[in-house]
Amino acid sequence: MSDEKKYISFHHSLFAKTYEEQANEQGYTFGDNAELVQQIGFGLMAAHIHGLITEKECDKIFYRFQTKILAKWVKERKDE
């Protein structure tokens, strides 16, 4: 396996595909954590929509969500 860094990106929107679908399209999976990841993301989006967090806070929160949760829980998918 190479030491080359791989980049994976996610769209955060109520209209975007699920995080699992987005990961699958890029050759990754969240496995057993897929539903939890989706629920966390939905909760963050709902908090923003209902004014519980500002736009500036939202940017920081989704950055942290992507780097501390999504990036750590995603695994390369092993197709059977």
C-alpha positions in Angstrom: 0.0 0.0 0.0 1.4 3.4 -0.9 1.9 6.3 1.6 0.0 8.6 -0.8 -2.6 10.7 0.8 -6.2 10.1 -0.3 -8.8 12.7 -0.2 -12.5 12.1 0.3 -15.1 14.9 0.4 -18.6 15.1 1.7 -21.5 17.4 1.0 -23.4 18.6 4.1 -27.0 19.3 3.1 -30.5 17.9 3.7 -30.7 17.4 -0.1 -27.3 15.6 -0.4 -27.0 11.9 -0.6 -26.4 10.1 2.7 -22.8 10.1 4.0 -22.7 6.4 3.4 -23.7 6.8 -0.2 -21.2 9.5 -0.7 -18.5 7.4 0.9 -19.5 4.4 -1.2 -19.2 6.4 -4.4 -15.5 7.1 -3.4 -14.7 3.6 -2.5 -15.2 3.9 1.3 -17.8 2.9 3.9 -18.7 3.8 7.5 -19.8 0.2 8.2 -21.7 -0.2 11.4 -21.3 3.6 12.1 -23.2 4.6 9.0 -26.5 5.3 10.7 -24.9 7.2 13.6 -22.8 9.3 11.3 -26.0 10.2 9.4 -27.9 11.1 12.6 -25.1 13.3 13.8 -24.9 15.2 10.5 -28.7 15.6 10.4 -28.7 16.9 14.0 -26.0 19.5 13.1 -28.0 20.6 10.0 -31.2 20.9 12.1 -29.5 23.0 14.7 -28.3 25.4 12.0 -31.7 25.5 10.2 -33.5 26.3 13.5 -31.0 29.0 14.4 -29.3 27.3 17.3 -25.9 27.8 15.7 -24.8 30.7 13.5 -23.4 30.5 10.0 -19.9 31.1 11.3 -20.3 28.4 14.0 -21.8 26.0 11.4 -18.7 26.2 9.3 -16.5 25.4 12.2 -18.7 22.6 13.5 -18.9 20.9 10.1 -15.2 21.3 9.6 -14.7 19.5 13.0 -17.4 16.9 12.1 -15.6 16.2 8.8 -12.1 16.0 10.3 -12.8 14.4 13.7 -15.7 12.1 12.9 -16.0 11.4 9.2 -12.3 11.1 8.5 -11.7 8.8 11.5 -14.6 6.5 11.0 -14.5 6.0 7.2 -12.8 2.8 6.0 -11.8 1.6 2.5 -14.6 -0.6 1.2 -13.8 -4.2 0.4 -16.0 -5.3 -2.4 -17.0 -8.9 -2.2 
